[in-house]
């Protein structure tokens, strides 16, 4: 591995750890629960199958996680598209937690970006866009990659992950 790859690895690990630690302090949540709340906050009404794929859990683990969120009053089940599906959405308390988690993310990530000069930020944005596009292997991969994203911050028409997923499905 060369130095740049090693730096990228260290940065990705440190950023993930910082974000997880901030969220754990704020809400006492593990990675899968956080990813579930952030996903449902942007995509209410996902089926358990869709949710498990995005979050990266088995179907049975996703059911248990949703059971726990439901017991805490953070999520609720509803009717899916057919009788076999269950749609999951956040409750009012779950939406409030979603908003807090987004604030924690910003409070964790923005100070890191403030260390970078504006010209370097533009270069970093281009480089990260290329890396994310290369990591995207299809729709399921795209949804998984973006499970912590704030889709309001990155319009779908400009999202490298979304654009790559669309390109792959077209062809």
N, C-alpha and C positions, 0 to 999 in steps of 0.2 A: 504494500500500500504506500502511495506517496504522501507527502506532507499535506497537500490540499485535501485529499480523501480522508486523512486522519483528522484534520481540523473539522471537516464537515461532519464526520462521525461524532466527534466530541461535542460540537455545537448542537447537533440534533439530540443527543443524549441529555446534555445539560438543559436545553430548553424544555424537553419533555419532562425531566425531573422537576424543574422549577415550576412548570405549570401544574403538574400533579401535586406537588407540595402545597402550592397556593390554594388549590381547590380543596385538598384534604383539610387544610387549616380552616378555610371558610365554611365548608359544608360537610366535612367528614366523609367524603365519598371516594370509592375506589374508581379505577380507570373505566371499567365497564359501565358502572352506574352513571358516571359523568358523561361518557359517550352516548349513553341512551337518552339522558335528559337533553343534551345538546342536539341530538338527532331529532327527537320528538318535538323540540322547541321550534325547529325549522320545518319539520314534515309531520304535522299531526295526522293521525289516522293511518299510520303505517300498519301493515299486518305484522304479526309476530315473525313470520318467515322473512319479510323484508327487513325488519329490525334486526333479527339475528344475523343476517348477512352483512349488513352495514357495520354493526358493532363487532362482528367477528366472534360470535358465540354460537354454540349448538342451539338448536331449537329448544331443547329442554332447559338449557341454562338461561336462555332468554325468557322463557315462561317463568322460571323461578325469580329472575331479576324483576320482571314486571309484577309478579305477585308481591315482592317486597316493596316496590314503589307504590303499588295499590294499597297495601296495608299501611303505608306511611302517609297516604292521602296525596301522593304526588302524581299518580297516573290513574287512568281509568280505561276500562275496556268498553268497546262499543261494537256495533255490528260492522262486519267487513263487507266486502263486495258480494260474497255469497255465504251460505250457511256454514261452510267449513272454515271461514276466516274470522279472525277477531281483529278489530282495529284498536290501536292503542294511541291515546292522546294524554297530554298533561292536564292536570287539574289547575285551578287558579293558583294553588300553592306550588304546584310544579312549574307553572309559568313564571312565578315570582323567583323561584330557585334558578330557573333558566336565565333570567335577567341578571341575577347575582353572579352566576358562573361566567357570563359574558363579560361582566365588569372585572371579575378576577382575572380573566384572560388578558384583557386590555392592560390592567395594572401590572401584569407580569411581563407582557411582551413589549409594550410601548417604551419603557425605559431602556430596553436593549437596543431598540432601533434609534433612540436618541443619541446613542454612542457613535452613530454612523453619519458621515457627512451626506448632504442631499445628493450630490453626484454619485457617491458610492451606493446610496440607497437605490437609485435608479438601476445601477448595474446589478445590485443584489436582486432586485425584483425581476429583471430579465433572466438572470441565472437560475433563480428559484423556479421561474415559470418553465424553463427548459427542463430542469430536473423533474419537476412534477409531471410534465407531459410525458417524459420518458418512463416514469414509474407507473403511469396509467395503462392498464392492460385491457380495459373494457368497462362496461357500465358498473358492474359490481365492485370492481377495483376502484373506480372513481368515487362511488358512494362511500366506500370504506376510507379512502384517503381524506375525503372532505368531512368526515364525521365530527371533527372539532372546528370546522370552518364556520365563519359568520358569512353566510351567503349574501348578506346585504353589503358586505365590504368588498366583495369580488363578484361583479355582475357576471351572470352566466355567459354572456357574449364575449367576455374577456377572460374567463377562467381557463387556464391551460389544461386543467384536468377535464373539465366539461368538453372543451373543444377536442381533446384527444379521444375521449370516449365516443363522441359523435362521429369523428372521423373513422374510428375503428368499426363502429356499427354500420357505417355506410359502405365499408368496404373491402 
